[in-house]
Amino acid sequence: MAVGQRAIIPLDLMVLITAAVEAGTYAMLVIDIAAAGDSARISEFESDARRFNGLHERGYARAKPYFNLLHMANGKVYFVFGFRGDVQGTHRHNYPGTVKNLQRLQQNGNPKYPDMHWLPVEEIRRLLNTP
């Protein structure tokens, strides 16, 4: 009986460690940030979000409709990729093509979104509620 118990404990420990590692990888790609009063910029974000989310419906099955705008408590609007339901986030290593495609976008000869970065979902949730 003691031998069987020893085999179960490491297995349980491995499951807990794997779950903790996977939970920590959920993040959202912050594509760009605007002030809440910057209506032109927010309108551009909304247009881009509709266009990017529409790719999925136009036959690009790998284009996930996870683009959204989040109005943060600190008065900023974040244009993000990874929004699924209640700010669930995505595994960032699953979407390198999305990042590459966004990096290719140009506006007036410059990268349209030069400051993209991944933020953990926990940080996004904190920013939604903390000024």
N, CA, C and O atoms as a GROMACS GRO file, in nm:
protein
  524
    1MET      N    1   0.082  -0.119   0.000
    1MET     CA    2   0.000   0.000   0.000
    1MET      C    3   0.086   0.126   0.000
    1MET      O    4   0.054   0.223  -0.068
    2ALA      N    5   0.194   0.125   0.075
    2ALA     CA    6   0.282   0.241   0.080
    2ALA      C    7   0.345   0.268  -0.056
    2ALA      O    8   0.367   0.384  -0.093
    3VAL      N    9   0.375   0.164  -0.131
    3VAL     CA   10   0.435   0.182  -0.263
    3VAL      C   11   0.336   0.252  -0.356
    3VAL      O   12   0.373   0.343  -0.429
    4GLY      N   13   0.212   0.210  -0.354
    4GLY     CA   14   0.109   0.272  -0.438
    4GLY      C   15   0.087   0.418  -0.402
    4GLY      O   16   0.066   0.501  -0.491
    5GLN      N   17   0.091   0.450  -0.275
    5GLN     CA   18   0.073   0.588  -0.232
    5GLN      C   19   0.189   0.675  -0.280
    5GLN      O   20   0.168   0.790  -0.318
    6ARG      N   21   0.308   0.624  -0.280
    6ARG     CA   22   0.423   0.700  -0.328
    6ARG      C   23   0.408   0.733  -0.477
    6ARG      O   24   0.447   0.841  -0.521
    7ALA      N   25   0.351   0.641  -0.554
    7ALA     CA   26   0.333   0.665  -0.697
    7ALA      C   27   0.228   0.772  -0.722
    7ALA      O   28   0.239   0.847  -0.819
    8ILE      N   29   0.127   0.781  -0.638
    8ILE     CA   30   0.020   0.878  -0.656
    8ILE      C   31   0.064   1.019  -0.618
    8ILE      O   32   0.029   1.115  -0.687
    9ILE      N   33   0.139   1.032  -0.514
    9ILE     CA   34   0.180   1.165  -0.469
    9ILE      C   35   0.259   1.240  -0.577
    9ILE      O   36   0.225   1.355  -0.604
   10PRO      N   37   0.361   1.181  -0.638
   10PRO     CA   38   0.431   1.255  -0.745
   10PRO      C   39   0.340   1.288  -0.862
   10PRO      O   40   0.353   1.395  -0.922
   11LEU      N   41   0.248   1.197  -0.897
   11LEU     CA   42   0.156   1.223  -1.006
   11LEU      C   43   0.068   1.342  -0.973
   11LEU      O   44   0.047   1.430  -1.056
   12ASP      N   45   0.014   1.345  -0.850
   12ASP     CA   46  -0.067   1.459  -0.808
   12ASP      C   47   0.013   1.587  -0.811
   12ASP      O   48  -0.038   1.691  -0.854
   13LEU      N   49   0.136   1.582  -0.767
   13LEU     CA   50   0.222   1.699  -0.767
   13LEU      C   51   0.248   1.748  -0.908
   13LEU      O   52   0.248   1.868  -0.934
   14MET      N   53   0.270   1.654  -1.002
   14MET     CA   54   0.292   1.692  -1.142
   14MET      C   55   0.169   1.760  -1.200
   14MET      O   56   0.182   1.856  -1.275
   15VAL      N   57   0.051   1.711  -1.168
   15VAL     CA   58  -0.073   1.772  -1.217
   15VAL      C   59  -0.086   1.913  -1.164
   15VAL      O   60  -0.122   2.004  -1.238
   16LEU      N   61  -0.058   1.933  -1.035
   16LEU     CA   62  -0.067   2.068  -0.977
   16LEU      C   63   0.033   2.164  -1.041
   16LEU      O   64  -0.001   2.278  -1.070
   17ILE      N   65   0.155   2.118  -1.062
   17ILE     CA   66   0.256   2.204  -1.124
   17ILE      C   67   0.218   2.238  -1.267
   17ILE      O   68   0.231   2.353  -1.308
   18THR      N   69   0.170   2.140  -1.342
   18THR     CA   70   0.128   2.165  -1.481
   18THR      C   71   0.014   2.265  -1.485
   18THR      O   72   0.014   2.355  -1.568
   19ALA      N   73  -0.083   2.251  -1.396
   19ALA     CA   74  -0.196   2.344  -1.392
   19ALA      C   75  -0.148   2.485  -1.359
   19ALA      O   76  -0.196   2.582  -1.418
   20ALA      N   77  -0.055   2.497  -1.266
   20ALA     CA   78  -0.005   2.630  -1.230
   20ALA      C   79   0.071   2.694  -1.344
   20ALA      O   80   0.058   2.814  -1.367
   21VAL      N   81   0.150   2.617  -1.417
   21VAL     CA   82   0.225   2.671  -1.530
   21VAL      C   83   0.130   2.717  -1.639
   21VAL      O   84   0.148   2.826  -1.694
   22GLU      N   85   0.030   2.635  -1.673
   22GLU     CA   86  -0.065   2.674  -1.777
   22GLU      C   87  -0.145   2.795  -1.737
   22GLU      O   88  -0.171   2.882  -1.820
   23ALA      N   89  -0.186   2.804  -1.612
   23ALA     CA   90  -0.265   2.919  -1.567
   23ALA      C   91  -0.184   3.048  -1.578
   23ALA      O   92  -0.241   3.154  -1.606
   24GLY      N   93  -0.055   3.040  -1.557
   24GLY     CA   94   0.028   3.159  -1.562
   24GLY      C   95   0.055   3.210  -1.702
   24GLY      O   96   0.103   3.322  -1.717
   25THR      N   97   0.026   3.131  -1.806
   25THR     CA   98   0.055   3.173  -1.941
   25THR      C   99  -0.060   3.247  -2.008
   25THR      O  100  -0.045   3.296  -2.120
   26TYR      N  101  -0.174   3.256  -1.942
   26TYR     CA  102  -0.286   3.329  -2.001
   26TYR      C  103  -0.256   3.478  -1.999
   26TYR      O  104  -0.225   3.535  -1.895
   27ALA      N  105  -0.267   3.539  -2.116
   27ALA     CA  106  -0.234   3.681  -2.127
   27ALA      C  107  -0.319   3.742  -2.237
   27ALA      O  108  -0.389   3.673  -2.311
   28MET      N  109  -0.311   3.874  -2.246
   28MET     CA  110  -0.375   3.946  -2.355
   28MET      C  111  -0.269   4.031  -2.422
   28MET      O  112  -0.182   4.088  -2.357
   29LEU      N  113  -0.277   4.037  -2.554
   29LEU     CA  114  -0.187   4.122  -2.630
   29LEU      C  115  -0.243   4.263  -2.630
   29LEU      O  116  -0.349   4.288  -2.689
   30VAL      N  117  -0.174   4.354  -2.567
   30VAL     CA  118  -0.214   4.495  -2.571
   30VAL      C  119  -0.158   4.551  -2.700
   30VAL      O  120  -0.038   4.570  -2.714
   31ILE      N  121  -0.247   4.578  -2.795
   31ILE     CA  122  -0.207   4.624  -2.926
   31ILE      C  123  -0.174   4.772  -2.922
   31ILE      O  124  -0.074   4.816  -2.978
   32ASP      N  125  -0.260   4.849  -2.856
   32ASP     CA  126  -0.238   4.993  -2.844
   32ASP      C  127  -0.323   5.047  -2.731
   32ASP      O  128  -0.416   4.981  -2.683
   33ILE      N  129  -0.290   5.168  -2.688
   33ILE     CA  130  -0.359   5.232  -2.576
   33ILE      C  131  -0.393   5.376  -2.616
   33ILE      O  132  -0.313   5.444  -2.680
   34ALA      N  133  -0.511   5.420  -2.577
   34ALA     CA  134  -0.553   5.559  -2.603
   34ALA      C  135  -0.615   5.616  -2.476
   34ALA      O  136  -0.662   5.542  -2.390
   35ALA      N  137  -0.614   5.748  -2.467
   35ALA     CA  138  -0.684   5.815  -2.358
   35ALA      C  139  -0.834   5.802  -2.382
   35ALA      O  140  -0.878   5.797  -2.497
   36ALA      N  141  -0.911   5.796  -2.276
   36ALA     CA  142  -1.056   5.779  -2.288
   36ALA      C  143  -1.121   5.891  -2.368
   36ALA      O  144  -1.226   5.870  -2.430
   37GLY      N  145  -1.061   6.010  -2.369
   37GLY     CA  146  -1.116   6.124  -2.443
   37GLY      C  147  -1.072   6.132  -2.588
   37GLY      O  148  -1.118   6.220  -2.661
   38ASP      N  149  -0.986   6.044  -2.632
   38ASP     CA  150  -0.934   6.048  -2.769
   38ASP      C  151  -1.030   5.972  -2.861
   38ASP      O  152  -1.005   5.858  -2.898
   39SER      N  153  -1.140   6.038  -2.898
   39SER     CA  154  -1.246   5.972  -2.973
   39SER      C  155  -1.201   5.927  -3.112
   39SER      O  156  -1.249   5.824  -3.161
   40ALA      N  157  -1.112   6.001  -3.176
   40ALA     CA  158  -1.065   5.960  -3.310
   40ALA      C  159  -0.987   5.829  -3.301
   40ALA      O  160  -1.006   5.739  -3.383
   41ARG      N  161  -0.901   5.821  -3.204
   41ARG     CA  162  -0.818   5.702  -3.186
   41ARG      C  163  -0.905   5.581  -3.147
   41ARG      O  164  -0.884   5.470  -3.197
   42ILE      N  165  -1.002   5.603  -3.058
   42ILE     CA  166  -1.092   5.495  -3.015
   42ILE      C  167  -1.177   5.448  -3.132
   42ILE      O  168  -1.203   5.328  -3.147
   43SER      N  169  -1.222   5.542  -3.215
   43SER     CA  170  -1.299   5.507  -3.334
   43SER      C  171  -1.215   5.420  -3.429
   43SER      O  172  -1.266   5.325  -3.488
   44GLU      N  173  -1.087   5.453  -3.442
   44GLU     CA  174  -0.996   5.373  -3.524
   44GLU      C  175  -0.979   5.233  -3.465
   44GLU      O  176  -0.980   5.134  -3.539
   45PHE      N  177  -0.964   5.224  -3.333
   45PHE     CA  178  -0.955   5.093  -3.266
   45PHE      C  179  -1.081   5.010  -3.294
   45PHE      O  180  -1.073   4.892  -3.326
   46GLU      N  181  -1.198   5.074  -3.280
   46GLU     CA  182  -1.324   5.002  -3.301
   46GLU      C  183  -1.335   4.951  -3.444
   46GLU      O  184  -1.378   4.838  -3.467
   47SER      N  185  -1.294   5.034  -3.540
   47SER     CA  186  -1.297   4.994  -3.680
   47SER      C  187  -1.203   4.877  -3.705
   47SER      O  188  -1.240   4.780  -3.772
   48ASP      N  189  -1.081   4.885  -3.651
   48ASP     CA  190  -0.985   4.776  -3.668
   48ASP      C  191  -1.035   4.648  -3.602
   48ASP      O  192  -1.019   4.539  -3.658
   49ALA      N  193  -1.094   4.660  -3.484
   49ALA     CA  194  -1.146   4.541  -3.414
   49ALA      C  195  -1.255   4.474  -3.498
   49ALA      O  196  -1.256   4.352  -3.511
   50ARG      N  197  -1.346   4.553  -3.554
   50ARG     CA  198  -1.451   4.495  -3.639
   50ARG      C  199  -1.390   4.426  -3.762
   50ARG      O  200  -1.430   4.316  -3.799
   51ARG      N  201  -1.292   4.492  -3.822
   51ARG     CA  202  -1.228   4.438  -3.943
   51ARG      C  203  -1.154   4.308  -3.910
   51ARG      O  204  -1.169   4.208  -3.981
   52PHE      N  205  -1.074   4.308  -3.803
   52PHE     CA  206  -0.997   4.189  -3.766
   52PHE      C  207  -1.088   4.074  -3.723
   52PHE      O  208  -1.066   3.959  -3.760
   53ASN      N  209  -1.191   4.106  -3.644
   53ASN     CA  210  -1.285   4.002  -3.600
   53ASN      C  211  -1.365   3.946  -3.717
   53ASN      O  212  -1.406   3.830  -3.714
   54GLY      N  213  -1.388   4.027  -3.820
   54GLY     CA  214  -1.462   3.984  -3.937
   54GLY      C  215  -1.386   3.888  -4.026
   54GLY      O  216  -1.446   3.818  -4.107
   55LEU      N  217  -1.254   3.883  -4.013
   55LEU     CA  218  -1.175   3.790  -4.095
   55LEU      C  219  -1.218   3.646  -4.072
   55LEU      O  220  -1.219   3.566  -4.165
   56HIS      N  221  -1.253   3.614  -3.950
   56HIS     CA  222  -1.297   3.479  -3.915
   56HIS      C  223  -1.422   3.441  -3.995
   56HIS      O  224  -1.435   3.328  -4.042
   57GLU      N  225  -1.513   3.536  -4.009
   57GLU     CA  226  -1.639   3.510  -4.080
   57GLU      C  227  -1.620   3.509  -4.231
   57GLU      O  228  -1.705   3.456  -4.303
   58ARG      N  229  -1.511   3.568  -4.280
   58ARG     CA  230  -1.488   3.574  -4.425
   58ARG      C  231  -1.401   3.459  -4.476
   58ARG      O  232  -1.343   3.468  -4.583
   59GLY      N  233  -1.393   3.352  -4.398
   59GLY     CA  234  -1.326   3.233  -4.446
   59GLY      C  235  -1.185   3.211  -4.394
   59GLY      O  236  -1.122   3.112  -4.430
   60TYR      N  237  -1.135   3.301  -4.312
   60TYR     CA  238  -1.003   3.282  -4.253
   60TYR      C  239  -1.022   3.212  -4.117
   60TYR      O  240  -1.026   3.277  -4.013
   61ALA      N  241  -1.032   3.080  -4.122
   61ALA     CA  242  -1.066   3.003  -4.002
   61ALA      C  243  -0.964   3.021  -3.890
   61ALA      O  244  -0.999   3.012  -3.772
   62ARG      N  245  -0.838   3.045  -3.925
   62ARG     CA  246  -0.735   3.058  -3.821
   62ARG      C  247  -0.735   3.197  -3.758
   62ARG      O  248  -0.670   3.217  -3.656
   63ALA      N  249  -0.806   3.293  -3.816
   63ALA     CA  250  -0.813   3.428  -3.759
   63ALA      C  251  -0.919   3.427  -3.649
   63ALA      O  252  -1.039   3.422  -3.677
   64LYS      N  253  -0.875   3.432  -3.526
   64LYS     CA  254  -0.967   3.424  -3.414
   64LYS      C  255  -1.028   3.561  -3.385
   64LYS      O  256  -0.957   3.661  -3.387
   65PRO      N  257  -1.159   3.568  -3.360
   65PRO     CA  258  -1.226   3.694  -3.334
   65PRO      C  259  -1.212   3.736  -3.187
   65PRO      O  260  -1.311   3.743  -3.114
   66TYR      N  261  -1.088   3.762  -3.145
   66TYR     CA  262  -1.061   3.793  -3.006
   66TYR      C  263  -1.017   3.937  -2.984
   66TYR      O  264  -0.955   3.968  -2.882
   67PHE      N  265  -1.048   4.027  -3.078
   67PHE     CA  266  -1.008   4.167  -3.064
   67PHE      C  267  -1.118   4.244  -2.993
   67PHE      O  268  -1.237   4.223  -3.020
   68ASN      N  269  -1.078   4.334  -2.902
   68ASN     CA  270  -1.177   4.409  -2.826
   68ASN      C  271  -1.114   4.535  -2.770
   68ASN      O  272  -0.992   4.550  -2.768
   69LEU      N  273  -1.199   4.625  -2.725
   69LEU     CA  274  -1.155   4.745  -2.654
   69LEU      C  275  -1.197   4.732  -2.509
   69LEU      O  276  -1.312   4.698  -2.480
   70LEU      N  277  -1.104   4.759  -2.419
   70LEU     CA  278  -1.133   4.753  -2.276
   70LEU      C  279  -1.116   4.892  -2.217
   70LEU      O  280  -1.009   4.953  -2.228
   71HIS      N  281  -1.220   4.942  -2.155
   71HIS     CA  282  -1.216   5.074  -2.091
   71HIS      C  283  -1.169   5.054  -1.947
   71HIS      O  284  -1.241   5.002  -1.862
   72MET      N  285  -1.047   5.097  -1.923
   72MET     CA  286  -0.984   5.076  -1.793
   72MET      C  287  -1.028   5.182  -1.692
   72MET      O  288  -1.071   5.291  -1.730
   73ALA      N  289  -1.017   5.148  -1.566
   73ALA     CA  290  -1.057   5.239  -1.459
   73ALA      C  291  -0.966   5.362  -1.452
   73ALA      O  292  -1.005   5.463  -1.394
   74ASN      N  293  -0.846   5.353  -1.509
   74ASN     CA  294  -0.752   5.466  -1.502
   74ASN      C  295  -0.772   5.567  -1.614
   74ASN      O  296  -0.688   5.656  -1.633
   75GLY      N  297  -0.882   5.555  -1.689
   75GLY     CA  298  -0.912   5.652  -1.794
   75GLY      C  299  -0.847   5.624  -1.927
   75GLY      O  300  -0.840   5.711  -2.013
   76LYS      N  301  -0.799   5.503  -1.946
   76LYS     CA  302  -0.739   5.464  -2.073
   76LYS      C  303  -0.822   5.354  -2.139
   76LYS      O  304  -0.895   5.280  -2.073
   77VAL      N  305  -0.810   5.348  -2.270
   77VAL     CA  306  -0.878   5.244  -2.346
   77VAL      C  307  -0.771   5.156  -2.410
   77VAL      O  308  -0.686   5.205  -2.484
   78TYR      N  309  -0.776   5.028  -2.380
   78TYR     CA  310  -0.679   4.933  -2.432
   78TYR      C  311  -0.742   4.859  -2.549
   78TYR      O  312  -0.852   4.804  -2.538
   79PHE      N  313  -0.671   4.857  -2.661
   79PHE     CA  314  -0.710   4.775  -2.776
   79PHE      C  315  -0.633   4.645  -2.761
   79PHE      O  316  -0.510   4.644  -2.766
   80VAL      N  317  -0.705   4.534  -2.742
   80VAL     CA  318  -0.641   4.408  -2.705
   80VAL      C  319  -0.680   4.294  -2.797
   80VAL      O  320  -0.784   4.297  -2.863
   81PHE      N  321  -0.594   4.193  -2.800
   81PHE     CA  322  -0.624   4.065  -2.861
   81PHE      C  323  -0.616   3.962  -2.749
   81PHE      O  324  -0.522   3.962  -2.669
   82GLY      N  325  -0.716   3.874  -2.744
   82GLY     CA  326  -0.716   3.770  -2.642
   82GLY      C  327  -0.841   3.773  -2.559
   82GLY      O  328  -0.857   3.692  -2.467
   83PHE      N  329  -0.931   3.865  -2.588
   83PHE     CA  330  -1.054   3.876  -2.510
   83PHE      C  331  -1.150   3.764  -2.548
   83PHE      O  332  -1.192   3.753  -2.663
   84ARG      N  333  -1.182   3.680  -2.451
   84ARG     CA  334  -1.278   3.572  -2.470
   84ARG      C  335  -1.370   3.571  -2.349
   84ARG      O  336  -1.330   3.526  -2.242
   85GLY      N  337  -1.490   3.620  -2.365
   85GLY     CA  338  -1.582   3.617  -2.253
   85GLY      C  339  -1.540   3.714  -2.145
   85GLY      O  340  -1.520   3.832  -2.172
   86ASP      N  341  -1.527   3.666  -2.025
   86ASP     CA  342  -1.497   3.750  -1.909
   86ASP      C  343  -1.345   3.769  -1.894
   86ASP      O  344  -1.286   3.725  -1.795
   87VAL      N  345  -1.283   3.832  -1.992
   87VAL     CA  346  -1.139   3.862  -1.990
   87VAL      C  347  -1.059   3.735  -1.960
   87VAL      O  348  -0.977   3.734  -1.868
   88GLN      N  349  -1.081   3.631  -2.035
   88GLN     CA  350  -1.016   3.504  -2.009
   88GLN      C  351  -0.874   3.498  -2.061
   88GLN      O  352  -0.790   3.429  -2.003
   89GLY      N  353  -0.844   3.568  -2.167
   89GLY     CA  354  -0.709   3.566  -2.223
   89GLY      C  355  -0.684   3.443  -2.308
   89GLY      O  356  -0.769   3.355  -2.321
   90THR      N  357  -0.565   3.438  -2.366
   90THR     CA  358  -0.525   3.327  -2.452
   90THR      C  359  -0.383   3.287  -2.416
   90THR      O  360  -0.312   3.359  -2.346
   91HIS      N  361  -0.344   3.171  -2.465
   91HIS     CA  362  -0.204   3.130  -2.450
   91HIS      C  363  -0.125   3.202  -2.558
   91HIS      O  364  -0.146   3.178  -2.677
   92ARG      N  365  -0.035   3.288  -2.518
   92ARG     CA  366   0.036   3.371  -2.616
   92ARG      C  367   0.118   3.291  -2.716
   92ARG      O  368   0.137   3.336  -2.829
   93HIS      N  369   0.166   3.174  -2.676
   93HIS     CA  370   0.247   3.097  -2.770
   93HIS      C  371   0.164   3.033  -2.880
   93HIS      O  372   0.219   2.980  -2.976
   94ASN      N  373   0.030   3.037  -2.869
   94ASN     CA  374  -0.056   2.981  -2.972
   94ASN      C  375  -0.084   3.078  -3.087
   94ASN      O  376  -0.142   3.039  -3.188
   95TYR      N  377  -0.044   3.205  -3.073
   95TYR     CA  378  -0.084   3.305  -3.171
   95TYR      C  379   0.032   3.387  -3.227
   95TYR      O  380   0.021   3.509  -3.234
   96PRO      N  381   0.144   3.324  -3.266
   96PRO     CA  382   0.254   3.402  -3.322
   96PRO      C  383   0.218   3.464  -3.457
   96PRO      O  384   0.270   3.570  -3.491
   97GLY      N  385   0.130   3.399  -3.533
   97GLY     CA  386   0.089   3.454  -3.663
   97GLY      C  387   0.013   3.584  -3.648
   97GLY      O  388   0.027   3.675  -3.730
   98THR      N  389  -0.068   3.594  -3.544
   98THR     CA  390  -0.144   3.717  -3.520
   98THR      C  391  -0.048   3.832  -3.491
   98THR      O  392  -0.065   3.941  -3.544
   99VAL      N  393   0.051   3.807  -3.408
   99VAL     CA  394   0.149   3.911  -3.374
   99VAL      C  395   0.225   3.954  -3.499
   99VAL      O  396   0.244   4.073  -3.522
  100LYS      N  397   0.270   3.858  -3.579
  100LYS     CA  398   0.344   3.891  -3.701
  100LYS      C  399   0.260   3.973  -3.797
  100LYS      O  400   0.308   4.070  -3.856
  101ASN      N  401   0.132   3.935  -3.813
  101ASN     CA  402   0.045   4.010  -3.904
  101ASN      C  403   0.022   4.152  -3.855
  101ASN      O  404   0.021   4.246  -3.934
  102LEU      N  405   0.004   4.169  -3.724
  102LEU     CA  406  -0.014   4.304  -3.670
  102LEU      C  407   0.114   4.387  -3.685
  102LEU      O  408   0.107   4.507  -3.708
  103GLN      N  409   0.230   4.323  -3.671
  103GLN     CA  410   0.356   4.394  -3.686
  103GLN      C  411   0.378   4.440  -3.830
  103GLN      O  412   0.450   4.538  -3.853
  104ARG      N  413   0.319   4.374  -3.925
  104ARG     CA  414   0.333   4.410  -4.067
  104ARG      C  415   0.250   4.531  -4.106
  104ARG      O  416   0.279   4.595  -4.207
  105LEU      N  417   0.149   4.564  -4.028
  105LEU     CA  418   0.061   4.676  -4.063
  105LEU      C  419   0.139   4.807  -4.059
  105LEU      O  420   0.213   4.834  -3.964
  106GLN      N  421   0.121   4.887  -4.162
  106GLN     CA  422   0.190   5.016  -4.174
  106GLN      C  423   0.089   5.129  -4.179
  106GLN      O  424  -0.023   5.113  -4.228
  107GLN      N  425   0.129   5.244  -4.127
  107GLN     CA  426   0.048   5.364  -4.137
  107GLN      C  427   0.145   5.479  -4.163
  107GLN      O  428   0.229   5.510  -4.078
  108ASN      N  429   0.133   5.541  -4.278
  108ASN     CA  430   0.224   5.648  -4.320
  108ASN      C  431   0.369   5.602  -4.322
  108ASN      O  432   0.459   5.679  -4.286
  109GLY      N  433   0.393   5.478  -4.362
  109GLY     CA  434   0.528   5.425  -4.371
  109GLY      C  435   0.589   5.378  -4.240
  109GLY      O  436   0.704   5.333  -4.238
  110ASN      N  437   0.516   5.388  -4.132
  110ASN     CA  438   0.564   5.345  -4.000
  110ASN      C  439   0.477   5.231  -3.949
  110ASN      O  440   0.363   5.216  -3.992
  111PRO      N  441   0.531   5.149  -3.858
  111PRO     CA  442   0.446   5.044  -3.800
  111PRO      C  443   0.323   5.105  -3.734
  111PRO      O  444   0.334   5.202  -3.658
  112LYS      N  445   0.207   5.049  -3.762
  112LYS     CA  446   0.083   5.102  -3.705
  112LYS      C  447   0.075   5.080  -3.555
  112LYS      O  448   0.025   5.165  -3.482
  113TYR      N  449   0.124   4.966  -3.509
  113TYR     CA  450   0.119   4.932  -3.367
  113TYR      C  451   0.258   4.896  -3.317
  113TYR      O  452   0.289   4.777  -3.304
  114PRO      N  453   0.343   4.994  -3.290
  114PRO     CA  454   0.483   4.964  -3.254
  114PRO      C  455   0.505   4.919  -3.110
  114PRO      O  456   0.611   4.865  -3.078
  115ASP      N  457   0.408   4.940  -3.022
  115ASP     CA  458   0.429   4.913  -2.880
  115ASP      C  459   0.348   4.796  -2.827
  115ASP      O  460   0.307   4.798  -2.710
  116MET      N  461   0.323   4.696  -2.908
  116MET     CA  462   0.246   4.581  -2.862
  116MET      C  463   0.322   4.506  -2.754
  116MET      O  464   0.445   4.492  -2.761
  117HIS      N  465   0.248   4.457  -2.656
  117HIS     CA  466   0.309   4.377  -2.550
  117HIS      C  467   0.203   4.290  -2.484
  117HIS      O  468   0.084   4.325  -2.483
  118TRP      N  469   0.246   4.177  -2.429
  118TRP     CA  470   0.156   4.085  -2.361
  118TRP      C  471   0.146   4.124  -2.214
  118TRP      O  472   0.246   4.155  -2.150
  119LEU      N  473   0.025   4.122  -2.162
  119LEU     CA  474   0.002   4.144  -2.020
  119LEU      C  475  -0.076   4.025  -1.964
  119LEU      O  476  -0.169   3.977  -2.027
  120PRO      N  477  -0.037   3.978  -1.847
  120PRO     CA  478  -0.113   3.869  -1.784
  120PRO      C  479  -0.257   3.912  -1.759
  120PRO      O  480  -0.285   4.028  -1.732
  121VAL      N  481  -0.346   3.818  -1.769
  121VAL     CA  482  -0.489   3.846  -1.750
  121VAL      C  483  -0.514   3.908  -1.612
  121VAL      O  484  -0.600   3.995  -1.599
  122GLU      N  485  -0.441   3.864  -1.511
  122GLU     CA  486  -0.460   3.920  -1.377
  122GLU      C  487  -0.433   4.071  -1.377
  122GLU      O  488  -0.503   4.147  -1.310
  123GLU      N  489  -0.332   4.114  -1.452
  123GLU     CA  490  -0.301   4.257  -1.460
  123GLU      C  491  -0.411   4.332  -1.534
  123GLU      O  492  -0.447   4.443  -1.495
  124ILE      N  493  -0.465   4.274  -1.639
  124ILE     CA  494  -0.576   4.335  -1.713
  124ILE      C  495  -0.696   4.351  -1.621
  124ILE      O  496  -0.758   4.457  -1.619
  125ARG      N  497  -0.729   4.248  -1.545
  125ARG     CA  498  -0.843   4.257  -1.453
  125ARG      C  499  -0.820   4.366  -1.348
  125ARG      O  500  -0.913   4.437  -1.310
  126ARG      N  501  -0.697   4.379  -1.300
  126ARG     CA  502  -0.665   4.483  -1.202
  126ARG      C  503  -0.684   4.621  -1.264
  126ARG      O  504  -0.742   4.710  -1.201
  127LEU      N  505  -0.637   4.639  -1.386
  127LEU     CA  506  -0.650   4.769  -1.454
  127LEU      C  507  -0.795   4.804  -1.484
  127LEU      O  508  -0.830   4.922  -1.490
  128LEU      N  509  -0.878   4.704  -1.502
  128LEU     CA  510  -1.020   4.731  -1.527
  128LEU      C  511  -1.089   4.790  -1.404
  128LEU      O  512  -1.189   4.861  -1.416
  129ASN      N  513  -1.035   4.761  -1.286
  129ASN     CA  514  -1.102   4.801  -1.163
  129ASN      C  515  -1.028   4.903  -1.078
  129ASN      O  516  -1.088   4.960  -0.987
  130THR      N  517  -0.899   4.928  -1.105
  130THR     CA  518  -0.820   5.016  -1.019
  130THR      C  519  -0.780   5.143  -1.095
  130THR      O  520  -0.712   5.135  -1.198
  131PRO      N  521  -0.820   5.258  -1.044
  131PRO     CA  522  -0.780   5.384  -1.110
  131PRO      C  523  -0.631   5.413  -1.098
  131PRO      O  524  -0.583   5.514  -1.148
   0.00000   0.00000   0.00000
